[in-house]
Amino acid sequence: MGWLRPGLVAAVLVTAAVGVSLPAQQTLVVSSVDSGDVLLQTPVEEDTRVALAYTHSVERTRVVDTYRVRDGHLEMTRMAFDSYGWGLPADANVSRVNGSFVYDPPGTFETITVKPGRIAGHRLHVGDRRYDLVNRSNARAVRITVERRSVVWAAVEHVTA
């Protein structure tokens, strides 16, 4: 215990006390389905736009699912796709906007599970930032959630991830 210095111990205790007293912030978390390891976390505010963009594996056309952060959940606000294919809404009330089929799907989600694919090239857009989900996950399934995390917790997890 000779390596413990009173000043260091005091600094750690003060930092921990301050961290516990800080309010938690909403954080978008991408974690591995298999291991639970956090692959990405980034602070988000209410109404932050979150989009999952990918290439349809059969049609080879663009698909973008758009969500908004609302009350700790992801509310789906828009789906845009360039052609109809397997897994796309054939009977939805769509509009044509700039050559794409667009509609406002219902749904608010606590968790979105995605299997990023090398052909699909899944990308996650959070506000104005863009992340390559295929590389981050090594093309393995991920969970996307909005969680309340303290600033200190997010910083510690970021350093250890």
C-alpha positions as CSV (number, residue, x, y, z in Angstrom):
1,M,0.0,0.0,0.0
2,G,3.1,2.2,-0.1
3,W,2.2,3.2,-3.6
4,L,-1.0,4.8,-2.5
5,R,-0.4,8.5,-1.9
6,P,-2.9,10.5,0.2
7,G,-3.2,13.2,-2.5
8,L,-4.0,10.6,-5.1
9,V,-6.6,8.9,-2.9
10,A,-8.2,12.2,-2.2
11,A,-8.3,13.2,-5.9
12,V,-9.9,9.9,-6.8
13,L,-12.5,10.2,-4.0
14,V,-13.4,13.8,-5.1
15,T,-13.7,12.8,-8.7
16,A,-15.9,9.9,-7.8
17,A,-18.1,12.1,-5.6
18,V,-18.4,14.8,-8.4
19,G,-19.2,12.1,-11.0
20,V,-21.9,10.5,-8.9
21,S,-23.5,13.9,-8.3
22,L,-23.6,14.9,-12.0
23,P,-26.8,14.3,-13.8
24,A,-26.9,11.4,-16.3
25,Q,-27.1,12.3,-19.9
26,Q,-28.8,10.4,-22.8
27,T,-26.2,8.3,-24.6
28,L,-26.7,6.3,-27.8
29,V,-25.0,3.0,-27.1
30,V,-24.1,0.3,-29.7
31,S,-23.1,-3.0,-28.1
32,S,-22.3,-6.5,-29.3
33,V,-25.3,-8.9,-29.1
34,D,-22.9,-11.8,-28.4
35,S,-20.6,-10.3,-25.7
36,G,-22.4,-7.1,-24.5
37,D,-19.2,-5.1,-25.2
38,V,-19.8,-1.5,-25.9
39,L,-18.6,-0.7,-29.5
40,L,-19.7,2.9,-29.6
41,Q,-21.3,5.4,-27.3
42,T,-22.0,9.0,-28.0
43,P,-24.1,11.6,-26.1
44,V,-27.4,12.5,-27.7
45,E,-30.1,15.1,-26.9
46,E,-33.8,14.9,-27.4
47,D,-34.7,14.9,-31.1
48,T,-31.2,14.0,-32.3
49,R,-31.5,12.3,-35.7
50,V,-30.3,8.7,-35.8
51,A,-30.2,7.0,-39.2
52,L,-29.3,3.5,-40.3
53,A,-28.2,3.5,-43.9
54,Y,-27.4,0.4,-45.9
55,T,-27.6,-1.3,-49.4
56,H,-30.4,-3.8,-49.8
57,S,-28.7,-7.1,-50.2
58,V,-30.9,-8.4,-53.0
59,E,-32.0,-5.2,-54.8
60,R,-28.6,-3.5,-54.3
61,T,-30.3,-0.2,-53.7
62,R,-30.1,2.3,-50.9
63,V,-32.3,2.1,-47.8
64,V,-32.3,4.6,-44.9
65,D,-34.2,4.1,-41.7
66,T,-34.5,7.3,-39.7
67,Y,-35.2,7.7,-36.0
68,R,-35.4,10.5,-33.5
69,V,-34.3,10.3,-29.8
70,R,-37.4,10.7,-27.8
71,D,-37.7,10.1,-24.0
72,G,-34.9,7.5,-23.9
73,H,-36.2,5.6,-27.0
74,L,-35.7,5.6,-30.7
75,E,-38.9,6.7,-32.6
76,M,-38.9,5.7,-36.2
77,T,-39.8,8.7,-38.3
78,R,-39.0,7.8,-41.9
79,M,-38.0,5.0,-44.1
80,A,-36.7,5.7,-47.6
81,F,-35.8,3.1,-50.2
82,D,-35.1,3.2,-53.9
83,S,-36.8,0.0,-55.0
84,Y,-39.1,-2.6,-53.6
85,G,-37.6,-5.9,-52.4
86,W,-37.6,-8.6,-49.7
87,G,-38.2,-7.1,-46.3
88,L,-39.4,-3.7,-47.6
89,P,-43.0,-2.5,-47.0
90,A,-44.9,-3.5,-50.1
91,D,-48.3,-2.4,-48.8
92,A,-47.2,0.8,-47.0
93,N,-48.7,4.2,-48.0
94,V,-45.6,5.6,-49.6
95,S,-44.8,8.9,-51.4
96,R,-42.2,9.5,-54.1
97,V,-39.5,12.0,-53.0
98,N,-36.5,12.7,-55.2
99,G,-36.8,9.3,-56.8
100,S,-37.1,7.3,-53.5
101,F,-40.1,5.7,-51.9
102,V,-40.7,7.3,-48.5
103,Y,-43.1,6.7,-45.6
104,D,-43.5,7.4,-42.0
105,P,-43.6,4.0,-40.2
106,P,-45.1,3.6,-36.8
107,G,-42.9,2.5,-33.9
108,T,-40.9,3.5,-30.9
109,F,-38.1,1.2,-29.9
110,E,-36.1,0.6,-26.7
111,T,-33.7,-1.6,-28.7
112,I,-32.9,-1.9,-32.3
113,T,-31.0,-5.1,-33.2
114,V,-29.0,-5.0,-36.5
115,K,-26.7,-7.5,-38.2
116,P,-24.3,-5.3,-40.1
117,G,-23.3,-6.9,-43.4
118,R,-20.3,-6.5,-45.6
119,I,-22.5,-6.4,-48.7
120,A,-25.0,-4.0,-47.1
121,G,-22.3,-1.8,-45.7
122,H,-24.4,-0.6,-42.7
123,R,-23.6,2.9,-41.5
124,L,-25.0,4.7,-38.5
125,H,-25.5,8.4,-38.6
126,V,-25.9,10.2,-35.3
127,G,-26.6,13.9,-35.8
128,D,-23.8,15.0,-38.1
129,R,-21.5,12.1,-37.2
130,R,-21.1,8.9,-39.3
131,Y,-20.0,5.5,-38.1
132,D,-19.1,2.3,-40.0
133,L,-21.1,-0.5,-38.2
134,V,-19.5,-3.3,-40.2
135,N,-16.0,-2.4,-39.1
136,R,-16.9,-1.6,-35.5
137,S,-18.8,-4.9,-35.1
138,N,-16.7,-7.1,-37.4
139,A,-20.0,-7.8,-39.2
140,R,-21.6,-9.2,-36.0
141,A,-25.0,-8.4,-34.6
142,V,-25.3,-5.2,-32.5
143,R,-27.9,-3.7,-30.2
144,I,-28.6,0.1,-30.5
145,T,-30.1,1.7,-27.4
146,V,-30.5,5.1,-25.7
147,E,-29.4,4.9,-22.1
148,R,-28.9,7.4,-19.3
149,R,-25.2,7.5,-18.3
150,S,-23.3,9.8,-16.2
151,V,-20.5,11.8,-17.8
152,V,-17.9,10.1,-15.7
153,W,-19.3,6.6,-16.5
154,A,-19.2,7.3,-20.2
155,A,-15.7,8.6,-20.0
156,V,-14.5,5.6,-17.9
157,E,-16.1,3.2,-20.3
158,H,-14.7,5.0,-23.3
159,V,-11.2,4.8,-21.9
160,T,-11.5,1.1,-21.1
161,A,-13.3,0.1,-24.3
